[in-house]
Amino acid sequence: MAWTVVDAPIGPLLVAGTQQGLVLVGFRAGPAYLERTLPALGRRLGAPVVEDAARLEPVTSQLAAYFDGTLRTFDVPLDWSLATGFARRVLRELASGVPYGSVVGYQDLADRVGERDAARAVGAAMGANPLPVIVPCHRVIESDGGIGGFGGGLEIKRQLLALEGVLPAPLF
């Protein structure tokens, strides 16, 4: 398993991949986060974890293009090992069915996967998303138009939605 840290406008991102594809994107990837996350990831996936920016270049170049505003659809293989069951179903639907510059409600997403009473479970799946930005949980909002929650923090969610033109860009 390879990892690297990407300097992004929303802060440093940990990007990790396996032979199958991208497995993890983590926010606020400072030293303490890396020290805690990398060994746990290796144990969970049963593989040694090595820093290898070259191996992850396809992902990092697409992230750079996304943050530059020139990429709207990611085209990297994904390893869904860190998502299971209902959460995996919801995240796959989100990845394939909610394009750049659009949003979807928690209830809408529950309906799309055939689970009418699961809007709260959709929220839990978003909070457990191992591939944020690439699998765009920032595009999921409350049915009343509220911004909802976000594992990376609401300021990052606002920045991502502004980048995609859903919200106005912050004044400063």
C-alpha positions as CSV (number, residue, x, y, z in Angstrom):
1,M,0.0,0.0,0.0
2,A,1.3,3.4,-1.0
3,W,0.6,6.8,0.6
4,T,1.5,10.5,0.1
5,V,0.4,13.8,1.4
6,V,-1.1,16.4,-1.1
7,D,-1.0,20.1,-0.3
8,A,-4.5,21.2,-1.2
9,P,-6.3,24.6,-0.8
10,I,-8.4,22.9,2.0
11,G,-5.3,21.7,3.8
12,P,-3.0,18.7,3.6
13,L,-4.7,15.5,2.4
14,L,-3.5,12.0,3.0
15,V,-3.9,9.9,-0.2
16,A,-3.4,6.1,0.1
17,G,-3.9,3.4,-2.4
18,T,-3.7,-0.4,-2.8
19,Q,-3.1,-2.5,-5.9
20,Q,-6.9,-2.3,-6.5
21,G,-7.1,1.5,-6.3
22,L,-7.5,4.6,-4.1
23,V,-8.5,3.4,-0.6
24,L,-8.3,6.5,1.6
25,V,-8.4,10.3,1.5
26,G,-7.9,11.9,4.9
27,F,-8.2,15.6,5.9
28,R,-5.8,17.6,8.0
29,A,-2.9,15.2,7.3
30,G,-0.3,16.6,9.7
31,P,2.3,14.5,11.5
32,A,0.0,13.5,14.4
33,Y,-2.7,12.3,12.0
34,L,-0.2,10.3,9.9
35,E,1.4,8.8,13.0
36,R,-2.1,7.6,14.1
37,T,-3.6,6.7,10.8
38,L,-0.9,4.9,8.7
39,P,-0.3,2.1,11.2
40,A,-4.0,1.6,11.7
41,L,-4.6,1.5,8.0
42,G,-1.8,-1.1,7.5
43,R,-3.3,-3.3,10.2
44,R,-6.8,-3.0,8.9
45,L,-5.8,-3.9,5.3
46,G,-3.1,-6.4,6.3
47,A,-0.4,-4.7,4.2
48,P,2.7,-2.7,4.7
49,V,2.3,1.0,4.2
50,V,5.1,2.9,2.3
51,E,5.4,6.5,1.2
52,D,5.3,6.4,-2.6
53,A,4.2,9.7,-4.3
54,A,5.1,8.4,-7.8
55,R,2.7,5.5,-7.5
56,L,-0.1,7.8,-6.5
57,E,0.6,10.5,-9.2
58,P,-2.6,9.7,-11.2
59,V,-4.6,10.5,-8.1
60,T,-2.6,13.5,-7.0
61,S,-2.6,15.1,-10.5
62,Q,-6.4,14.7,-10.7
63,L,-6.8,16.3,-7.3
64,A,-4.6,19.2,-8.4
65,A,-6.8,19.6,-11.5
66,Y,-10.0,19.5,-9.4
67,F,-8.8,22.2,-7.1
68,D,-7.6,24.3,-10.1
69,G,-11.2,24.0,-11.4
70,T,-10.2,22.1,-14.6
71,L,-11.4,18.6,-13.6
72,R,-15.1,17.8,-12.9
73,T,-15.0,14.0,-12.9
74,F,-12.4,11.8,-11.2
75,D,-11.3,8.8,-13.2
76,V,-9.2,6.7,-10.8
77,P,-9.8,3.1,-9.7
78,L,-11.3,2.9,-6.2
79,D,-10.7,0.2,-3.6
80,W,-13.9,0.0,-1.5
81,S,-12.3,-2.1,1.3
82,L,-12.9,0.4,4.0
83,A,-16.7,0.7,3.2
84,T,-19.1,-2.2,3.7
85,G,-22.8,-3.0,3.4
86,F,-25.2,-0.1,3.3
87,A,-22.5,2.5,3.4
88,R,-20.8,1.0,0.4
89,R,-24.1,1.0,-1.6
90,V,-24.8,4.6,-0.7
91,L,-21.2,5.8,-1.5
92,R,-21.2,4.0,-4.8
93,E,-24.5,5.7,-5.7
94,L,-23.1,9.1,-4.6
95,A,-20.0,8.5,-6.7
96,S,-21.9,7.6,-9.9
97,G,-25.0,9.6,-9.5
98,V,-24.3,13.1,-8.1
99,P,-22.2,15.1,-10.6
100,Y,-20.0,18.1,-10.1
101,G,-21.9,21.2,-9.2
102,S,-25.0,19.5,-8.0
103,V,-26.3,18.4,-4.6
104,V,-28.5,15.7,-3.3
105,G,-30.5,15.4,0.0
106,Y,-29.9,12.7,2.5
107,Q,-33.4,11.4,2.0
108,D,-33.0,11.5,-1.8
109,L,-29.9,9.3,-1.5
110,A,-31.7,6.9,0.8
111,D,-34.5,6.7,-1.8
112,R,-32.0,6.0,-4.6
113,V,-30.6,3.0,-2.8
114,G,-34.2,1.7,-2.0
115,E,-34.1,2.5,1.7
116,R,-36.9,5.0,2.3
117,D,-36.4,5.2,6.1
118,A,-32.6,5.5,6.0
119,A,-31.9,9.2,5.7
120,R,-30.0,9.2,9.1
121,A,-28.1,6.1,8.0
122,V,-27.1,7.9,4.9
123,G,-25.7,10.7,7.1
124,A,-23.7,8.0,9.0
125,A,-22.4,6.6,5.7
126,M,-21.3,10.1,4.7
127,G,-19.4,10.5,8.0
128,A,-17.6,7.2,7.5
129,N,-16.7,7.9,3.8
130,P,-13.1,6.8,3.4
131,L,-12.8,8.6,0.1
132,P,-14.0,12.2,0.6
133,V,-13.6,14.7,-2.3
134,I,-13.3,11.8,-4.8
135,V,-16.6,10.3,-3.5
136,P,-18.2,13.6,-3.0
137,C,-20.0,13.5,0.3
138,H,-19.7,17.3,0.4
139,R,-22.5,17.3,-2.2
140,V,-25.0,15.8,0.3
141,I,-27.2,18.4,2.1
142,E,-30.3,18.5,4.3
143,S,-33.7,18.3,2.6
144,D,-34.5,21.9,3.8
145,G,-31.4,23.2,2.0
146,G,-29.2,23.3,5.1
147,I,-25.6,22.4,4.6
148,G,-25.7,19.4,6.9
149,G,-22.6,17.9,8.5
150,F,-19.2,17.0,7.1
151,G,-16.4,14.8,8.5
152,G,-13.8,17.3,7.3
153,G,-15.6,20.2,9.0
154,L,-18.2,22.6,7.7
155,E,-15.6,25.2,6.5
156,I,-14.1,22.6,4.1
157,K,-17.5,21.5,2.9
158,R,-18.3,25.2,2.2
159,Q,-15.0,25.6,0.3
160,L,-15.7,22.5,-1.8
161,L,-19.3,23.6,-2.6
162,A,-18.0,27.0,-3.5
163,L,-15.3,25.5,-5.8
164,E,-18.1,23.7,-7.6
165,G,-20.3,26.8,-7.9
166,V,-23.0,25.5,-5.5
167,L,-22.3,28.2,-2.9
168,P,-20.8,31.7,-3.4
169,A,-17.1,31.9,-2.8
170,P,-16.2,33.3,0.6
171,L,-15.4,37.0,0.6
172,F,-12.1,36.4,2.5
